[in-house]
């Protein structure tokens, strides 16, 4: 696997680490449990990181030097792709021919490197976009900045060269065809998964005690990176609307935001705090850095509503994790979120804070409906285990390998044409 811009060792929810990191880690873990050896190549981001780290038995992380270890933004990484590719080529030289069967790249930067190494290894390139510039640029927040043309060009090249393209949902598959002219025969829908043993329903009172909340709190939760694309401001604005209508809730309301500034959000890392002050709700805001996966499950259990107000999501792992934990999910009706949430949560059309406040109150004021959603949430999430994801990935890998072998055999069997 190739993950240039973010390491599987990084904490999801801050910097450039998010659902992609979870996908790489969990799919690699499940592949290894099936006897598949996985090597993950990523950029070294600190001088003290060892060359090789065993993430799990059968899963190895290999660090490649490409540019300064720290202070290099994702937008600057295209200039380091040559260095990263060269580092990978040196790693490749240490193993015999045929050691690798498939290259699976994640995000367009990795796809550019995967293009080179797949040709060098003579193996199929399987690519997962995770996000796409042409999709993001059509659904920008008002204060967000469009993705540059260079990224669009790079993505189109990867789409053209890849042997298989993994789409998280049917909608994403359609977007690959519509916006990037992908060959429909190369696009395969493989939904991401969720750790169904870690994210489980549990006692709400115990969870609240564990994360430091009072038992009678009204808890609205956002989990993710703090950037315009993820739209945590929608929750803060909706909370202000809610308190205008129900001022008696102020004493118990907790608007919890777990995540760190990322991407465009780095330009104003205190933006949510300042927004809370402007709207007069800073007293109910609980801003905290990302937490461990086990602690995150407790937060999901503690929440009255988990909100996912993003402007676009290729899938929405937070939504499925929350549902697996028995939470009520309120999500924007965009991208892959309708698939992730299904009919076991509430989908909101648009990002109007008044509408979000309406939907929040509709759940908070109807305990029977909320309980029904919690029960259906877990049932829905059980359809997205990582075992199912990897079942499909292994099929994709096998088909790509077989097709590559078939093409090679046909090329070998064809008589040579001699120029005269």
N, C-alpha and C positions, 0 to 999 in steps of 0.2 A: 504494500500500500504506500501511497505517496501523499503526504500532507505538508506542503511547503510552508504555508503561512501561519499555521498554528499547530502546536504539539499536543499529542494525546496525553502528555504529562501535565498540561496546563489545567488550571481550575476553570470549569465552565462558568460563564456569567460575567467575565471581566476580560478586558483587552479584546482580542479577536477570538477568544474561546467561547464556544456555544454548542449548539446542537450538533454541528459537524464533529466536534471532539468526542461527544458522547457516542455518536454513530460509529466513528472509527474504533474507539475503545471497545464498545460492546459487541460490535460485529466481529472484531478480531478475537475477542475472548471466546465467543461462541464458535468461530471457525476452528480455533485451537482445540476446543473441547471435542471437535469431530476428527481430530488428528491432522488438521491442515496447519502447516508451519507458516506463520505470518511474520514478515519483516516490515516495519513501518519506518520510512525515511522522512525526516523532518529537519527543519533548520535549527541549528544550535543558537539559543538565545541567551546563554550565560556561559562565561568562561569556565566555570567549574562543573558544567555538565559533562559526564563521561561520554566517551564515544558510543558506547553500547549500554542500554538499560534493558533488563528483562522485566517487561510489564506484567506478564503472567507466564506460566509455563507454556512454551510454544509461541509466545508473542514477544518479539524483540523490537525495541526502538533504536534506530541508528541515527545519530546526529551528524549533520552535514554542515560544514562551514560555508557560509555565503553572506558576506557583508558583515557589518558590525554586529556584535552580539546583542546589544541593547540600543533602544532609541530609533529603531528603523520601523517606520510606519508601513502598514500593508500596502499603501499606495506607492511606496518606494520599492517594493519587492520585484516588480518586473525587471528592474535593472540588475537584479541578482540571480535571475534564472539561469544564466549561462554558468555562473559560479556554482550554483546548486547542481546543475546537470553534470558539470565536470566532477564535482565531488561524488556524485552517485556513480559515475563511470569508473572512478577509482575503486569504489566499493565493489562494483560488478566484476572488476578484474580479479578479485580474490576468489571467485567461485567458478566451478567448471561450467561449461556450456550445458544448458538444459536444467540448471538448478532452479530457475524460476519458471512457473507455468503461466502466470497472469500478472499484469500490472494493473492495479486498481487505483486510479487517481481521484482525489477529492478537491473540488473547487477548481476554477479555471487555471490558476497559477500552477497547480500540480499537474493539470492536464497538459500544459505546455511542456513540462519536463517529462511527463509520461510518454508523450509523443516520441521523444528522442530515445528514451531507454527501452520502450517497447520495440522500436526498430532495431536497437542494438541487441536486445535479447531474442528478437524474433518470436515474440509472444503477443497475444492479443492485448489491446488496451481497453479496459472497462472504465468508464468515467461516470462519476456522480457530480452534478453541478452544484447542488445544495442551494445556491442562489444564482440568479441570472440578471445581468445588467439591463437587458431590454425589458424585462418584467419589472424590475425595481424602478426604472426610470418612468414607467407609466403609472406608478402608484406612489409617488413621492409625497412625504409630508410637506406642509407649506414651507418649512424652514430648512428642508434638507437640500443636498447638493447632488445633481445627477452623476451617475457613474460615467467615467470618461470613455470616449470612443475607442481608445486603445484596448480597453477591457472587452468591449463588444466584439472587436475584431479578433482578439485572442480567443474568446469563447467560440466564435463561429469556426475558427480553425480547429479547435478541439472537437467540436461537434462533427466536423467533416472527416476527421482522421480516426476517431474512436471506432473500435469494433462493436462495442455495445455502449449504450447510454442508459444509465439507471435513473428513472424518474420516480419520485416519491409517491406521486398520485397520478391519476388519469389526467387531471388538469395540467400538471407539469409536463406530462408527455405531449399533450396538445400544444403547449407553449413552445416546446422544443421544435415541433414541426412547423408551427405558425411563424414564430419569430426568428428561427435559425435554419429553417429549411432542412431539418434533420430527416434522414431516411426513416420512415415509420417502422421499417423492418429491423432497424437497429435499436429502437427505443423499447425498453422493458420496464413495466411498472413494478417496483418492489418497495412497499411501504416500510419505513423504519420501525423499530420496535421499542419496547419499554421493558425494564427489569421488573417482572411481575412478582418476584420474591422480595425485592426491596421496597417497591412502592405498593403498599397494601393499605386497605382501610384499617383504622385503629381508633382507640378511645380519644375523643376530642379533648376532654378535660385533661387527660394525661399529657397529650401533645402540647396543649397550651401551657401547662405547667413547665414542660421541658424547654420550651422556647421563650419562657418568661412573660407570658401573657396572662391577664386575669381571666377567670373562667367565664365571666359574662360579657367579654369583649365582643364587639362586632368587627370581624376581621376581613378586610379586603386585601388581597395579595397580588402582587406583580412579581414575577421572577424573570430576569433576563438582563441583557446588557442595556445600559442607559444611553440611548441614542434615538434620534428622531424616528428611524424606521420602526423601532419597537413600541414607540408611542406611550411610554409610561405617564406622560403629561395628561393623556386622556383620562386616566384613572384619577389623577389629582384634581383635575377640573370637574370630573363627575362627582367626586367626594365633596367638593365645595358646593355643587348644586344640591347634593343630598342633604347637607347640613343646613342649607337655606330653607329647605322644606321641613326637615326634622331636626331642629336645633337641640332637642332633648337627647339625640344620639351622640352629641359631642363628647360627653364624659366617657362613653364606652367605645367610640370608634377608633380603630387602628387601621391606617392605610400603610401596609408594609410593602416596601420595595427592596428586594434582594438582588443586588447586581452592582457592577462597576461601570464607570464611563468607558465608552468604546466608540471607535469610528468617529463619526461627526460629533458625537457627544463629548469627545475629549476637548473640544474648543471651549466648552462651558460645563465643566464637571459638576458645578454646584447649581445647575439650572433648575433641578427639581426643588431644591431647598428654597431658592429665590422665588420660584413659582408659588410654592406653598405659603411663603410670607406675603406675596402679593394678593393671594386669594383668601388669606386669613385662616389657613388650615395647617400651618406648620406645627401646631400643637398635636395634631393627630397623625402626622407623618412619622413613620419609622423607617429610616433609610439605613440599610445595612449592607456590608459587602457580601459576596457570594458565600454560601455555606457548603459543608460536605453533603454528599448525596444522602447519607442517612439523616442528617439534620434537615435537609430539604423535604424529605418524606414527612417529617414531623410538622413542618410548616404547612404542607398541603393538607394534612389531617386537621390542623388547627384552624384553617381558614373557613369562613362562611362562604366566600366566593373567591375563586382564582380567576383573574382577568388576563386576557391575552389580546390587547388592543392593537396589535401590529398593523402596519399598512400593507405588508405582504409577508407571507411565510411559505416556504416550499412545502412544509408539512406542519410543524408545530409540536415538537416533542414535549414542551412544557405542558401543553393541554392534555396529552395522553398520560404523562406522568401523574398529573393532578387527578385525572379521572381514575387511574389505577389505584390511587390513594383514597378514593371515595369522595372526591371534592366536587362541588358544583363549579362548572367552568362557564365563564362568560367570555366569548371570543368574537373578534371581528370576522365578518363573513368575507374573507379574502383568501386567495391562494389555496394552500392545502388544508386550511383550518376546518372547512366543512367536512372533509374526510376524517381529519384527526378527531374532531368533536362528535360528528355524527348527530343523531337525534338524542344523545345522552347529555347534552349541554344546551346552552343558549347562544345562538349566533345573532350578532348585531350588525345591521346594515349601516355602514358609515362610521364616522368618528365624532359625531356631535355629542358633547358631554351631557347635554340634557337628555338625549336618548339613552345614553349609558346609565345616567342616574335613574331614569324610568325603569330600565331593566334590572338594575341592582335592587331597587325598592320592590319590584315585583317578586323577586326571589326572597328577599329578606322578610317580606310581609306574608309569605305563604309557606310556612314550615312543612306542610304536607307535600307541596310541589318540590321543595328543596330536597326532602328526604327521598322522594321518588327519583329525582335526578341523581342523587348520590348512589343509589342502588344500580340504576341503569349505567352510570358512569363506569363502575368497575366492570360490569358485564361487557360493555363496549370495549374497554381497554384490553380485556383478555384476548381480543382478536389481533393484538399487535405485539406479541412476544418476540424477543430477538431470535428464538429458535425458528419461528416462521420466516423471519427476514432472511436468515442464513440459509434455510432450505431453498429459498428462491435465488439467493446469490450463487449458491453452488450450481444450480441449474444454469444460470447465466454464464458462469465461468466455464462450465462443461461445454455448453453450446458454442461459446466463442473459441475455445480451444479446438473443438472438433471442426468448426468451420475453417479456422486457420490451417489446420492440418490438411483438410480437404483441398483447399486452394493451393497449398504447397505441393501436394501430390499431383494435382492436375498440371501445375507449372512444370514439375519435373518430368512428367510423362509426355509432354508436348515435344514433338521433334523440333530441333533447332533450325531456324531459317538462316541460311548462309547468304550474306550479301554478295552480289555478283557485279 
